[in-house]
Amino acid sequence: MDLINSFCTELRELLKSTDSQPEIFNRGRQLLSGLALKPLFLKEVLRRFATDDEFLKNRLLTADPNEITIYVDPAGHFSLRLYVWDPAVSYPVHSHGSWGVVACVAGEILERRFKLLERGSTPGCAKLKESARAVLKPGETTTVLPLDQGIHQMEAVVKEYSSISLHLYGKSIRRGFLEFFDLQKDSVYRIMNPYLYGRACALRALGAIGEDWAAEILGQAAAADKKPHIKYEAIRALALLDREAAVKCLEKEIAGGIQPAEDFENLLKILK
Ligand SMILES: [Fe+2]
């Protein structure tokens, strides 16, 4: 843990000393590259994942199935995560809830960057265009900006074994879900951790069932859920069954100052 601890200490000092994104990227790349070139820092983390059944069962799952969480700052200012890229898998194009710095640890990783051309007026549409591509080798780094400014895709180049990258993320400005993009369908969809994704699926299932009891459960869920992105899922599903009730829910949430309000306001515009 010493290597990880000293990385975290230096990073905390950096984040305390500046808000400048170029400075954070510049120093963050140096620090992350230095750590990525010393794979010993992974010894205890990987030992725990590889041999401790209890740890594996009880760990908090995240939205990305290929992620190994290394460290999450208790104050929420940054996190350090490892991603394992299997050469047989096509990983989705995605955006991020924060800025990020990425360093290759092993293998070779192709990064394709995308520009968002447009989002349609209905939820779920997004057109992208590839804007750049580069291959990262061990110790080499790249950076991403939050949300629509940092859409990219990563995949293993080496075919014989998995490639690995180390990711440093800053404070989240969007919480609760990731956006994945489908280039064939010109679409965007939300991915959550498996616990919440189970709830989102149940809400979508209720929206597909045209029964009064389904609308009743959706109304309860919309009122009770504390997480804005789940509340949004509930109201969106409710709108399929009872438009008027969904409009009322949206107006109530917007008047109550829900944050971020954008999704709720856009849905209200579509329904009215
Ligand atoms: Fe990414």
Residues whose N, C-alpha, C, O or C-beta is under 5 A from the ligand:
A	BS01	LIG	none
